[in-house]
Amino acid sequence: MSETRIIEKKQIPSGALMLFGFPDAGLVGVIAASHLIDELGLEEVAYLDSRLLPPIVVLHEGVPHSPIRIFGNDKILLAASETPISADIIYQVMDGLIEWGQNKKVKMMISLSGIPIEDRQDAKELKVFAAGSSPEMLKMLQDKGVEGLMEGYMVGPQAIMLMRCSQIGLPAATLLAQCFLNYPDPEAAAEILKGLAKVTGIKVDVAKLLEKGEEIRLKARDVMKRTQEEMVKMKKGQEYDIPVYVS
Amino acid sequence: MSIERKHTISEIVDRYFEEMEHEFEHWGRTLTDKPSWNQKNCTIEPLHDMKITPTEVIVTVDLPLTFENKVQVKPLDESTLEISAKMKRKVRFSELGITHCEGEFQKLRCYSRVPVPVQMNKMKMKFKKGILEVHLPRKRKSSIKQR
C-alpha cells in the first residue's frame, strides 16, 4: 500500500486547474482557499488518506472528514488542509497530491501562499509575487502583471510543489502575497486572490473576506500557533536570508 | 491604551493565581497542550511574539475585535507583562467552533515574559491594524571605566 492515497468521492474532471492552500506564513493559502470554497461553491470531491498523518479527523456537522481535502467543480480542483502538515511527512503528502493531479491531467498547478515581511502592520499596500516552474511559466505570470520572485529561498509545501512540477514538466506557479509571518493575514489572502484572478481569470469578491477579517484572525489563532511550530521545524526563517547564487 | 500600576487585594490574589497558571503553562507546554481560551475567565489568549534587538525588546500581540482605547498593558514585575483588551463584542463559544461548552468570550489576555533586563517604566506602545507593539528599552549595564 502506498504511503498516501487519494479517495475520490465524486467524478473528477480532466484538464482542470489545481490549486493548493496549505497552512504557512500568515495562513494566507488557507484563508484564501476557504474563501474560494465559499464564493465558488466548491464541493468536496476527494480527500487524502494516509497513515503518516497524525490520528486527526475534522468534524463538520458531526461527521468526520480528513484534514486534507480536495474541493472542486468542473474546472477547478483545490487541495486544502485544515491542519499544518508536519515537516516529517510533507514530501510524501505533496508527492501524493501531485501524482494524483498528474493522473487527472490537470493543466496547471498553482499554490497560494505568503511571503513574510518585517513591520507588516506598517505596509500601505501588499505586493504579490510569483515564481514559475519554468522560464515560460514565469514569463506568462509576468505578462499577466504579477511581479516575479527572481532570487531567494522558498520554504514549505509550495516549494515542494514548484520543484516537483518543474521536474515532471507540469506547468506550475506559486503566488506569494506579502504578509505577517506569525499572525493570520486576511488582507494578504485578499491580495493573493486578486493575483490569482490576474493569472487565471478566476475572480471572486474579496469584500466579504476583508469584512470578516477580524473574526477570521480570532478563529485562526490555534491553527496559526500550530503552523508556527511546523514553520520553525522547516526553517521558514530562511526565507529572510540573502541567497548566495551559485552559477 | 493605559498603563496600570495600582491594584486591589483581590486583583493581587487573582494575579498570583494567574502567574502560577502562567508558570504551569510555560513548563507544562512540553507535556501537554492546553486550550488557548479560558472558560472560567471568559478570555481568549491572543497570538503574541517577541523580538529582541541590541537596544530594545519589542512585544507584538494580535488583538482582533478590539479598540485601541480598550487595550491595557500592566507590568507585573521586572520581566512580565500582562496584556489584555476588552473585545468590541462578546463572542459566543459556538462562533469559534467550540460546541461542547457554553459561554462567551469578552476579553483577550496574554502574558509575556521578557528574557533580558528592560526598563518597564520607559515602555512605549503603538496600535495599528489590530496589532499592539510594546517597545521596552533594554537596561544598559554600567560601562567599564577606562584608565
Chai-1 contact restraints between the chains, C-beta under 6 A:
chainA,res_idxA,chainB,res_idxB,connection_type,confidence,min_distance_angstrom,max_distance_angstrom,comment,restraint_id
A,Q121,B,K128,contact,1.0,0.0,6.0,A-B,restraint_1
A,Q121,B,K129,contact,1.0,0.0,6.0,A-B,restraint_2
A,Q121,B,I131,contact,1.0,0.0,6.0,A-B,restraint_3
A,N182,B,D49,contact,1.0,0.0,6.0,A-B,restraint_4
A,Y183,B,L47,contact,1.0,0.0,6.0,A-B,restraint_5
A,Y183,B,D62,contact,1.0,0.0,6.0,A-B,restraint_6
A,E214,B,P64,contact,1.0,0.0,6.0,A-B,restraint_7
A,E214,B,L65,contact,1.0,0.0,6.0,A-B,restraint_8
A,R217,B,P64,contact,1.0,0.0,6.0,A-B,restraint_9
A,L218,B,P64,contact,1.0,0.0,6.0,A-B,restraint_10
A,L218,B,L65,contact,1.0,0.0,6.0,A-B,restraint_11
A,K219,B,L96,contact,1.0,0.0,6.0,A-B,restraint_12
A,R221,B,S36,contact,1.0,0.0,6.0,A-B,restraint_13
A,R221,B,L47,contact,1.0,0.0,6.0,A-B,restraint_14
A,D222,B,S36,contact,1.0,0.0,6.0,A-B,restraint_15
A,M224,B,L47,contact,1.0,0.0,6.0,A-B,restraint_16
